[in-house]
Amino acid sequence: MAKVPPEKELVSYSLKPDTTAEWMDTPTEFREGMFCHAAKPKDLETVDFPFPHKWSPSDEDWGLPENWKEIILDGMKDRLDKYRSFRLFMDVCVRCGACADKCHFFMGTGDPKNMPVLRAELLRSIYRRYFTTSGKLFGKLVGARDLTEDVLKEWWYYFFQCTECRRCSAFCPYGIDQAEITIMGRELINLLGLNTEWISGPVANCYMKGNHVGLEPQTIVSNIEFLMEDLEDITGKHIEPSFNRKGAEILFVVPSGDYYADPGIYTFMGYLLLFDHLGLDYTLSTYASEGGNFGFFTTNEMAKRLNSKIYAEAKRLGVKWILGGECGHMWRVMNQYMDTWNGPADFLEVPKSPITGTVFENAASTKMIHITEFTADLIYHNKLKFDKSRNDHLVVTYHDSCNTARAMGLLEEPRYILKAICNNFYEMPEETIREKTLCCGSGSGLNAGEDMELRMRGGFPRAEAVREVRDKYGVNTLTNICAIDRASFPALMDYWVPGVRVAGVHELVANALILDENDDRQLDMRMEELPSAVAKREAEAARAAEEAAKAAEAQSDGEPKEGDAE
Amino acid sequence: MKVVGPLIVVLALVGIAWCCTEYLHWYALFGLVIPYVAFALFIIGLIVRIVRWARSAVPFRIPTTCGQQKSFSWIKQAKLDNPSSKAGVFGRMVLEVLTFRSLFRNNKVEKRDSKLGYTSAKWLFIGALLFHWSMLIIILRHMRLVLDPVPQFFQILEQADGFLQIGLPLLYISDVLIVVGLGFLLARRFAIKKVRYISLSVDFFPLFLLLGIAISGIIMRYGFRVDVAGVKEVMLGLVTFHPVPADQLSTILFVHLFLVCTLMVYFPWSKLMHAPGVFFSPTRNLANNSRAVRHVNPWNYPVKVHTYAEYQEEYGEKMKSVGLPLDPEVVSTNG
């Protein structure tokens, strides 16, 4: 893991960048800590990606094929016809600058090439040069430039300094979405075998083993059994999760981070405790064991290949509908791509909650709903009993993950749940939440170790907003519904806002959920004492101390002789 | 260079129009041929560009959602910022096109040491509104030059625009505001470092050109006080394809007209296409209903996948070892 400079050094940048030289004349400097390792050839080979080869971003020679320019330009031409978004966004930008200070990477680095408009111009300048008459005729005069290796490297550096969060798009008067441009840029880069290890590794894993983290079926089962043991220690309930079971009503798909690592695992325990409590007829799948989709950060085709497993497995198992866990880009894919790629899911039924009878018409075609929709509906129909005080040790704020906010609009459901399960909930500043939410800085496959400085910088605006509510309200818990958030926020919080823990919404649901009248749990999902338990213990200790004091008093009243105490 | 160049070009255009009509008396060229050619190029260019966009596919439904989705009856949907129906999309587009809703959302981030602050930033929104609305009103006002009789709507609009009753001829509010708007948009390209940095010559050129058009129009009206009836006769002739000689018209009118012709020729091949472009933007003109209604990708094609059968073939033994059920019905393509 790259060493991150101290906070003072990191915040020494200015948002008024030095603009004396023209951006086209400013060379790209590859700074250690700001980029990821190169893809390993074997990972690219696994999924038949072009030009697997050994190279490194810091090398002078990237081992490009002889005809690389032709490949890139043909690739652009192809995509200009296939994606109206791409063609339009190349054409209509007026460079008004509204997006300039909306990007968390600009806000955290002050690097002018991280202004979305300029990051897009990196590609637009090539578009003009090779695909427009004015660019061919007037070149630099109209903002066109030749495609060179330096340009390609610049693309690589900056298209991996974009998390496809779409915040710029919310502010653009034409809706120009840098995510679309980054997606196209990465597709082009991918044509030359220039992906990153942190993306192509999980893609290869997911393709072969069904999940990003590369767990084989037996490991998934044992991991989850281990979590169920913890859950039994906490709640006294023995839960038998079901895997690959034909005829279940619901296929439950989560991001693999949720059954793999802290703190996602607590959220996962929360899901399964809730399902067990409801007696839900669900099954997990080891084949479709990934909700997320790192393929989405390489090519549209790869994303579709990985995503195909979910419908295929739903069909094989004969389930009625699909329930999805808390994840960010997973839900961009489920909401905006899955049905188009791999649908129609006419072998499934419109999701219907077996508990409340609610039919989820908003998922009438995909047949897949988000777990916060499912749980919010339960709460609305009074199907769950909560002891909010079990979350009293947590002062909670909520981070909208970029994709559920700006590619779906799932804003109120998680808030509705949070308000039902905890007493201390505070929003971060208005300009940093909901559709204006700020990215964790690690999305779209940037949550590696070697680019830690980039992540700390990109996440700074979010962390700064957390710091504000920590200082104002004593917030100590950052909740979210995104596996990348859960994986990346702990490091971000440790760096900028120490003392703030990171939790999924369903972790807190499970804390507060009253299973039955005998449920007098002492521990939360992290096996830490619940506030009630702490209070009880303290009260007992106090009482014991009081009694001891009384006894001592009584004894001293009786003027005990030495040694009587024994 | 990116500022001076475009300025020189616009000044040169002014000079050319002036010399060619004032001294060379090429009235037919500047009053007849060029306007026809420019208008034809404008229309052809528009069609070519729009058809090119339209032919490019919309494979996915990718609206940028800026509010609550439609889920439950008891959660209020942001019907305009996150539309799920055609009506909602229409509303969103109307707000976007007529009121620049996304620009209204704009804010400004400021950094002090290790703190970030967000402040309101409505100037760009105001400047953009000033310019675009003035431009629209001015174009509509010009309709009186090509329509006879002038429909009441345009008469009322003209009266409203001159309601301040200042000077003679009456001062149009839109004339003042368009110059203010353009001046502001130009000034911020100089004043705001970030915007200056991203600006290209092609960002300055249309501003200078439009300023040239506005200023020449204003000078024509308030300075030279051109004969409006005479202008109308020529314009009517042009649009009815019965041109009348334009020799008696003032030179400043030819300058104005030539700059407008330049704009028409330039428009379809420039960023000014953002005007029709906004209607095509997939992040704005699509409903967020892709879970309820299937969106079809016209070029969707089958892809190579790793099937369950292959998976079971590879991991069957390991699955058995932890008691996972094996599916007897699947047959691996490999085996």
Interface residues (C-beta under 8 A of the other chain):
Chain A: E7 V11 S14 L15 K16 P17 T19 W23 D48 L80 D81 K82 Y83 R84 S85 F86 R87 L88 D91 V92 C93 V94 R95 C96 G97 A98 A100 D101 K102 M107 P112 M115 V117 L118 E121 T132 T133 S134 L141 V142 G143 R166 S169 A170 F171 C172 P173 Y174 G175 I176 D177 E180 Y207 M208 K209 G210 E216 P217 Q218 V221 S222 F243 N244 R245 K246 T286 Y287 N300 E301 K304 R305 S308 K309 A312 E313 R316 M334 N335 Q336 Y337 D339 T340 W341 G343 P344 T358 F360 E361 N362 A363 A364 S365 T366 M368 E373 A376 D377 Y380 A405 R406 A407 M408 G409 L410 L411 E412 E413 Y416 P429 E431 T432 R434 E435 K436 F460 P461 E464 A465
Chain B: G5 R49 R52 W53 R55 S56 A57 V58 P59 F60 R61 I62 T64 T65 C66 G67 Q68 Q69 K70 S71 F72 W74 I75 K76 A78 D81 N82 S84 E96 F100 S102 L103 R105 N106 N107 K108 V109 E110 K111 D113 S114 K115 L116 Y118 L124 A128 R188 I192 K193 K194 V195 R196 Y197 I198 S199 L200 S201 V202 D203 W269 S270 K271 M273 H274 G277 V278 F280 S281 P282 T283 R284 N288 N289 S290 R291 A292 V293 R294 H295 V296 N297 W299 N300 V303 K304 V305 H306 T307 Y308 Y311 Q312 E314 Y315 K318 M319 S321 V322 G323 L324 P325 D327 V330
